[in-house]
C-alpha cells in the first residue's frame, strides 16, 4: 500500500502540477477554495509594539502585480467610479476584469496607498487585511455600488485611523450599498486593530449589515474565512461598533429572536462556523501562539482573540503563514511514507503539503483529508501575501511597512515596502496573469519556484530555506539601520530624500529577491533533474 501511494503521488504530480496555476476549484466542497487568511496583533502583543494586520490573497484570478497609487487632489464636485469584478478567461490565464457600475462623490484630497489587488496600506499607516466568509446568500444585492476591493481603496484614500475607516464605511454603505458577499476586513492603525465584518442588506436593497470588534492590545486574532464576531456590546464603543440594522435584519429574516443571545456569526454566517477549512486554521494560529490554552482542534468555536504566551515577532508570523500542520495529526503528508535500505520508515520526499484538491482527494490522505474540506494556512495558489506593521512612535514615512511576499509563502520571502515609497520594481508592477509566463513579472519567478519545489518538497524545501531564511533574517536585522537613516533625514527636514532612500531600499530588495528566485529555480531544476 505504501508503494502504491508513492506511485499515485508521482502520477498525480505529473498530471496536476504542470497546470497548477491555471486550476480553478470553484466547485470545492466545504468552504472557499480561493479564500484568504488574516492574522492581527495588538500593540502590546508584539515584540516591538507594532500593531499588525496581514493577508494571504489566496486566489486563482486576482492580479499578481503591486502598484503605488499617488496622493491626488480632485476638483470639487468630481466623482469616483465604482466597479464590480467579473471572470475573464480570454487572456493567457484566468483573471478578474473590473466593470464600472456607478459613481460616488469624490473627496478633494486622497492619500497615497500601496495598490495590491486588495489595497493594503496608505501613507498615514492605515492598513488592511481581508478574508471572505460568505454568509447567507439571501443578503447579496447587486443594487449596491461598493465591493470589497473598492471599500479597501476608499478607506485608504480617505482615512487615517481604523475607527474613522469603519465609521466612513458605515456611512458610504448605507448610502450606496454593499455589492459583495460576506467579508472581513482587518483594519489597523498605529494604535489599534479592528475586525470589520460586512454583508449585504438583502436582494434588490441598498445598504449593508455589519459589526466591528477591536482586538485587545495584548491579544492576537485571526480570520480564516469564517465570521468570528459573536456577542456584541454596543454600549462599549471602545470595542464594538455595528450598523443600525444589525438586530432588526436578523429578526426580520428569522435568524434571531428577541430573548435569545445574539451572536453575529450565527445570525449572518452560520455555515462558516461549520467549515473545517476555517476552524482548523483558527485553532492552528491560536495553538502556535498560545499552546498553554490547549485548545481543542475539533471545536466549533474559539475565542475571538487570545493573549499569546510570548510576544509575537515578525519571524514568528512568517513561520505561522508558512505552516502546513507539520507534526500534528492534521499533517496531510504523514501517511505518505517510504522505507529506506536500512528499514527506517520516513515521510517520502515526494510527499507535498501543497497538493491541489484533486490530488489529495485521489490519495484519501488521513482517511480522506481532502474530502473533509480542510486546508493549510500556506497555499500553492496564493497570489501575494502581506504582514503589515503600523508603529505609533515613528514618523508615518518610516512607521508603516508592508512586508510583501509573492506566490506561496512557504517557498517565498517577504520584502519591505514602506508606506511612503513612490515606486516599486518594474517586475512587481507587471501582472503575470495577463502576460502569461514571463521573466518580466516578479510573480512568475516565485510561482515557478514554488511549483518546482512542490515536486520533491521533502528535499527541495531545504534548498529553498537555505536561501530565503538568511535573507529574511538579514532583512529583519537590517530594518532598524535603514530606518535610522531615514529618520535622520526626516529630522533634518529632508523628507523627499528620506522617501527616496526608502523607495530605493524597497526596490533594491525587490530586485534581489526576484533575481534570487530565478536562480534558485534553475538550481532546483538542475540538482533534481536526474531523480525523476
C-alpha positions in Angstrom: 0.0 0.0 0.0 2.9 2.4 0.8 4.5 1.8 -2.6 1.1 2.2 -4.2 0.7 5.6 -2.5 4.0 6.8 -3.8 3.2 5.7 -7.3 0.0 7.7 -7.1 1.9 10.7 -5.8 4.3 10.6 -8.7 1.4 10.2 -11.2 -0.6 13.0 -9.7 2.4 15.3 -9.7 3.0 14.8 -13.4 -0.7 15.2 -14.3 -1.6 18.0 -12.0 1.3 20.3 -11.3 2.3 21.5 -14.8 -1.2 23.1 -15.0 -1.1 24.2 -11.3 -1.6 27.9 -11.6 -4.5 27.6 -14.0 -6.6 25.2 -11.9 -9.9 26.8 -10.8 -11.5 24.8 -8.0 -14.7 26.9 -7.7 -16.7 23.7 -7.0 -14.6 22.8 -3.9 -16.7 21.3 -1.1 -16.9 22.8 2.3 -15.7 26.4 2.0 -13.8 28.9 -0.1 -11.1 27.4 -2.2 -9.6 30.8 -3.1 -10.1 32.4 0.2 -7.7 34.2 2.5 -6.2 34.2 6.0 -5.6 37.3 8.1 -3.8 37.5 11.4 -3.9 40.6 13.6 -1.9 41.7 16.6 -2.4 44.4 19.1 0.5 46.7 20.0 1.1 45.0 23.4 1.1 41.6 21.8 4.2 42.2 19.6 7.9 42.2 20.4 8.4 45.8 19.3 5.0 47.4 19.9 3.8 47.2 16.3 0.2 46.9 15.5 -0.1 44.3 12.8 -2.6 43.1 10.2 -1.9 40.7 7.4 -3.4 38.9 4.4 -2.8 36.0 2.1 -4.5 36.6 -1.2 -5.4 33.0 -2.0 -6.9 33.3 -5.4 -6.8 32.0 -9.0 -8.0 35.2 -10.6 -6.8 38.4 -8.8 -4.0 40.3 -10.4 -0.4 39.5 -9.3 1.1 42.9 -9.7 1.6 45.6 -7.0 1.4 49.3 -7.7 1.8 52.6 -5.9 -1.1 55.0 -6.3 0.0 58.6 -5.5 -1.9 61.1 -3.4 -4.2 63.2 -5.6 -6.2 66.4 -5.5 -9.6 66.3 -7.1 -11.8 69.1 -8.4 -14.8 69.9 -6.2 -17.8 68.0 -7.4 -15.9 65.3 -9.2 -17.0 61.6 -8.9 -15.2 58.4 -8.0 -16.0 55.4 -10.3 -17.2 52.1 -8.7 -16.6 48.7 -10.3 -17.6 45.1 -10.0 -15.4 42.1 -10.7 -16.3 39.6 -13.4 -14.4 36.5 -14.5 -12.5 37.0 -17.8 -10.9 34.0 -19.5 -9.6 35.1 -22.9 -6.1 36.1 -21.6 -3.3 33.6 -21.1 -4.6 32.9 -17.6 -8.0 33.5 -15.8 -8.4 36.9 -14.3 -11.0 39.3 -13.0 -11.9 42.3 -15.1 -13.5 45.3 -13.5 -16.7 46.8 -15.0 -17.9 50.2 -14.0 -21.3 50.1 -12.3 -21.7 53.7 -11.0 -20.1 56.6 -9.2 -20.0 58.2 -5.8 -18.8 61.7 -4.8 -15.1 62.1 -4.7 -13.2 63.9 -1.9 -10.9 66.8 -2.6 -7.8 65.0 -1.4 -6.9 61.3 -1.4 -3.9 59.7 0.3 -1.2 57.6 -1.5 -1.5 53.9 -0.9 0.1 50.5 -1.8 -2.3 49.3 -4.5 -2.3 45.5 -4.3 -5.4 43.5 -5.5 -6.9 44.4 -2.1 -5.3 47.8 -1.4 -3.3 47.3 1.8 -1.6 50.4 3.4 -1.7 54.1 2.9 0.9 56.8 3.6 -0.7 57.5 7.1 0.0 53.9 8.2 -3.7 52.8 7.9 -3.5 49.2 6.9 -5.9 46.4 5.7 -6.2 42.7 5.6 -9.1 40.7 4.1 -10.8 37.3 4.4 -14.1 36.2 2.7 -16.7 34.3 4.8 -19.7 34.3 2.5 -22.8 34.4 4.8 -26.4 34.0 3.8 -26.8 34.2 0.1 -30.2 35.9 0.5 -28.3 39.0 1.7 -26.4 39.5 -1.6 -27.6 42.5 -3.6 -26.5 43.7 -7.0 -28.0 47.1 -6.4 -25.1 48.3 -4.3 -22.1 50.1 -5.8 -19.3 49.2 -3.4 -17.5 45.8 -3.3 -14.7 44.7 -1.0 -11.7 45.9 -3.1 -13.4 49.3 -3.6 -14.1 49.6 0.1 -10.4 48.9 0.9 -9.4 51.6 -1.5 -11.9 54.1 -0.2 -10.8 53.6 3.3 -7.1 54.0 2.4 -7.7 57.0 0.2 -9.8 58.9 2.7 -9.0 57.8 6.3 -6.1 57.9 8.8 -7.4 55.6 11.6 -9.3 52.3 11.9 -12.2 53.9 13.7 -12.5 56.6 11.1 -12.4 54.0 8.3 -15.2 51.9 9.9 -17.4 54.9 10.5 -16.9 56.1 6.9 -17.6 52.6 5.6 -20.9 52.5 7.5 -22.0 55.9 6.1 -21.0 55.0 2.5 -22.5 51.6 2.5 -25.8 52.9 3.9 -26.0 55.5 1.1 -24.6 53.5 -1.8 -24.8 49.8 -0.8 -22.6 46.7 -0.5 -22.2 44.7 -3.6 -20.3 41.6 -2.4 -20.6 38.5 -0.3 -19.7 38.5 3.4 -16.2 39.8 4.0 -14.0 40.5 7.0 -11.6 43.5 6.7 -8.9 43.6 9.4 -8.1 47.3 9.8 -5.0 48.5 11.7 -3.5 51.9 12.5 -0.5 52.7 14.7 -2.6 52.4 17.9 -5.1 49.6 17.4 -6.6 46.9 15.1 -10.2 46.0 14.4 -12.1 43.3 12.6 -14.9 44.7 10.4 -17.4 42.0 9.1 -19.9 43.1 6.5 -22.7 41.6 4.4 -25.3 42.8 2.0 -28.8 44.1 3.1 -30.8 41.6 1.1 -31.7 41.1 -2.6 -32.5 44.3 -4.5 -31.8 46.5 -1.5 -29.3 49.3 -0.9 -27.2 49.2 2.3 -25.3 46.7 4.4 -25.3 44.9 7.7 -22.0 44.9 9.7 -20.3 44.6 13.0 -16.8 45.5 14.1 -14.8 44.3 17.1 -11.5 45.6 18.3 -8.6 43.2 19.2 -7.4 43.9 22.7 -3.9 45.5 22.7 -2.3 42.4 24.3 -4.1 39.9 22.1 -3.9 38.4 18.6 -6.8 37.4 16.4 -7.4 35.6 13.1 -10.0 35.4 10.4 -9.8 32.3 8.2 -12.9 32.6 6.0 -15.4 32.4 8.8 -17.3 35.0 10.7 -15.8 35.2 14.2 -17.7 38.1 15.8 -20.1 36.6 18.3 -21.8 38.7 21.1 -21.6 42.4 20.6 -21.9 45.1 23.3 -22.8 48.3 21.6 -22.6 50.1 25.0 -18.9 49.5 24.9 -17.9 51.7 22.0 -14.2 51.2 22.7 -14.5 47.6 21.5 -17.7 47.3 19.4 -19.5 49.1 16.6 -22.3 47.9 14.3 -24.8 49.0 11.7 -28.2 50.3 12.9 -29.9 47.3 11.4 -27.7 44.6 13.0 -30.5 43.3 15.2 -33.6 44.2 13.1 -32.4 42.5 9.9 -31.6 39.2 11.7 -35.0 39.3 13.4 -36.8 40.1 10.1 -35.1 37.2 8.3 -35.9 34.8 11.1 -32.3 34.2 12.0 -32.6 35.5 15.6 -35.4 36.1 18.0 -35.8 38.5 20.9 -34.8 36.9 24.1 -32.1 34.8 22.5 -28.4 35.5 22.8 -27.4 37.5 19.7 -24.2 36.2 18.1 -23.4 38.0 14.9 -21.7 35.0 13.2 -24.6 32.7 13.9 -27.2 35.2 12.7 -25.5 36.1 9.5 -22.9 33.4 8.5 -23.7 30.2 10.5 -22.4 27.9 7.7 -18.9 29.5 8.1 -18.7 28.1 11.6 -19.0 24.5 10.3 -16.2 24.8 7.9 -13.1 22.7 8.9 -11.0 24.7 6.4 -11.7 27.7 8.6 -11.9 26.3 12.1 -8.7 24.3 11.8 -6.7 27.4 10.7 -8.2 29.3 13.6 -7.1 26.6 16.0 -3.6 26.3 14.5 -2.9 30.0 14.7 -4.0 30.2 18.3 -2.2 26.9 19.2 1.0 28.2 17.8 1.0 31.4 19.8 -0.8 30.2 22.9 -0.2 26.4 23.3 -0.8 26.8 27.1 -4.5 27.2 26.3 -4.6 23.6 25.0 -7.5 24.5 22.6 -9.4 21.6 21.1 -8.6 21.3 17.4 -12.1 19.9 16.7 -14.0 22.6 18.4 -16.6 24.7 16.5 -15.7 27.9 18.2 -12.6 29.6 19.6 -12.2 32.9 21.4 -12.4 36.0 19.2 -8.8 36.7 20.3 -6.2 35.3 22.6 -3.2 36.5 24.6 -0.1 34.9 23.2 2.2 33.0 25.6 5.1 35.1 24.3 5.1 38.4 22.4 4.9 37.9 18.6 7.8 38.7 16.3 7.9 39.1 12.5 9.8 35.9 12.3 7.0 34.1 14.2 4.4 35.4 11.8 6.4 34.3 8.8 6.6 30.8 10.3 2.8 30.7 11.0 1.9 31.8 7.5 4.2 29.1 6.1 2.5 26.4 8.2 1.1 23.1 6.9 0.2 21.4 10.3 3.6 19.6 10.2 4.0 17.4 13.3 0.2 17.3 14.1 -2.5 14.8 13.4 -3.6 17.0 10.5 -0.4 16.9 8.5 -1.6 15.7 5.1 1.7 14.0 4.3 2.1 12.0 7.5 0.9 8.7 5.9 2.9 9.1 2.7 5.9 7.1 3.8 8.7 5.0 2.3 11.1 2.5 3.8 14.8 3.0 3.2 17.5 0.4 2.7 18.1 0.3 6.5 14.4 -0.5 7.2 13.7 3.0 8.5 10.2 4.4 7.6 10.1 8.1 6.8 7.8 10.5 5.0 8.6 10.4 1.3 10.5 13.3 -0.1 7.7 13.4 -2.8 5.0 14.0 -0.2 3.8 17.5 -0.5 1.5 19.6 1.8 0.7 21.9 -1.1 -1.2 19.2 -3.1 -4.2 20.5 -5.1 -7.6 19.2 -4.0 -7.9 16.7 -6.8 -4.6 15.1 -5.8 -5.4 14.8 -2.1 -8.9 13.5 -2.8 -7.3 10.8 -5.0 -5.0 9.8 -2.3 -7.6 9.9 0.5 -4.9 11.2 2.8 -5.5 10.7 6.6 -8.7 8.8 5.9 -10.0 11.5 3.4 -8.3 14.7 4.4 -9.3 16.5 1.2 -12.9 15.2 1.4 -13.3 16.8 4.8 -12.7 20.2 3.3 -9.6 21.1 5.2 -6.7 23.2 4.0 -3.3 24.5 5.2 -2.5 28.1 6.0 0.1 28.2 3.3 -1.4 27.6 -0.1 0.0 27.0 -3.6 -2.4 29.4 -5.2 -1.6 32.4 -3.1 -1.1 35.4 -5.4 0.6 37.6 -2.8 0.8 37.9 1.0 1.4 40.8 3.4 2.4 41.3 7.0 1.9 44.9 7.8 3.5 46.9 10.7 2.0 50.2 12.0 4.1 51.9 14.6 3.0 54.9 16.6 6.4 56.0 17.8 7.8 56.5 14.3 7.0 59.1 11.6 4.5 57.8 9.1 7.1 57.7 6.3 9.0 55.1 8.3 6.5 53.7 10.7 4.3 51.9 8.2 5.9 49.0 6.3 4.2 46.2 4.3 6.2 43.0 4.3 5.3 41.6 0.9 5.7 38.1 -0.5 4.6 36.8 -3.9 3.0 33.4 -4.5 3.1 30.6 -1.9 4.7 32.0 1.2 6.1 28.5 2.1 8.5 29.0 -0.8 8.8 32.8 -0.9 10.4 35.7 1.0 8.9 38.9 2.4 10.5 42.1 1.2 9.8 45.5 3.0 7.7 48.1 1.2 7.5 51.3 3.2 4.1 53.1 3.1 5.8 56.2 1.8 7.5 54.7 -1.2 6.8 56.3 -4.6 7.7 53.3 -6.8 8.3 49.6 -7.0 10.5 47.4 -9.2 9.2 47.1 -12.8 8.8 43.3 -12.3 6.5 43.8 -9.3 4.3 46.2 -11.4 3.8 43.7 -14.2 0.8 41.4 -13.9 2.0 37.9 -14.7 -1.5 36.6 -15.0 -2.1 38.8 -18.0 1.3 38.3 -19.6 1.4 34.5 -19.1 4.8 33.1 -18.2 7.3 36.0 -18.4 10.6 36.9 -16.8 9.2 40.5 -16.8 6.8 39.6 -14.0 8.1 39.0 -10.5 5.2 36.8 -9.6 6.4 34.2 -12.2 9.8 33.9 -10.5 8.2 32.8 -7.3 5.4 30.8 -8.9 7.8 28.8 -10.9 10.0 28.2 -7.8 7.0 27.1 -5.8 5.8 24.8 -8.5 9.2 23.2 -8.8 9.7 22.9 -5.1 6.4 21.1 -4.8 7.7 18.2 -7.0 10.1 16.9 -4.3 9.1 19.0 -1.3 10.8 16.9 1.3 14.3 17.7 -0.2 13.7 20.9 -2.1 12.2 22.7 0.8 15.7 22.6 2.4 17.3 24.2 -0.6 14.7 26.9 -0.6 15.1 27.5 3.1 18.8 27.7 2.8 18.4 30.8 0.5 15.3 32.5 2.0 15.9 32.0 5.7 19.2 34.0 5.9 17.8 36.7 3.5 14.7 37.1 5.6 16.6 37.2 8.8 19.0 39.8 7.3 16.1 42.0 6.3 14.7 41.9 9.8 18.1 42.6 11.3 18.8 45.5 8.9 15.4 47.1 9.4 16.5 49.4 12.3 19.5 50.5 10.3 17.8 51.8 7.2 15.0 53.3 9.4 17.5 55.2 11.5 19.0 56.7 8.3 15.5 57.7 7.1 14.6 59.3 10.5 17.8 61.3 10.5 16.9 62.7 7.1 13.4 63.5 8.3 14.7 65.3 11.4 16.8 67.4 9.1 13.7 68.4 7.1 14.8 66.3 4.2 11.5 64.5 3.7 11.9 63.9 -0.1 15.4 62.5 0.5 14.1 60.1 3.2 11.3 58.9 1.0 13.8 58.4 -1.9 16.0 56.4 0.4 13.2 54.1 1.5 11.9 53.8 -2.1 15.4 52.7 -3.3 15.7 50.3 -0.5 12.4 48.6 -1.3 13.2 48.5 -5.0 16.7 47.1 -4.4 15.5 44.3 -2.2 12.6 43.5 -4.5 15.0 43.1 -7.4 17.4 41.0 -5.3 14.6 38.7 -4.2 13.4 38.2 -7.8 16.9 37.5 -9.1 17.4 35.0 -6.4 14.1 33.3 -7.1 15.0 32.7 -10.7 18.5 31.4 -9.8 17.0 29.1 -7.1 14.5 27.7 -9.6 17.3 27.0 -12.0 19.3 25.3 -9.2 16.4 23.0 -8.3 15.8 22.1 -11.9 19.4 21.1 -12.3 20.0 19.4 -8.9 17.0 17.2 -9.0 16.5 16.5 -12.7 18.1 13.1 -12.6 15.9 12.0 -9.7 12.8 11.7 -11.9 
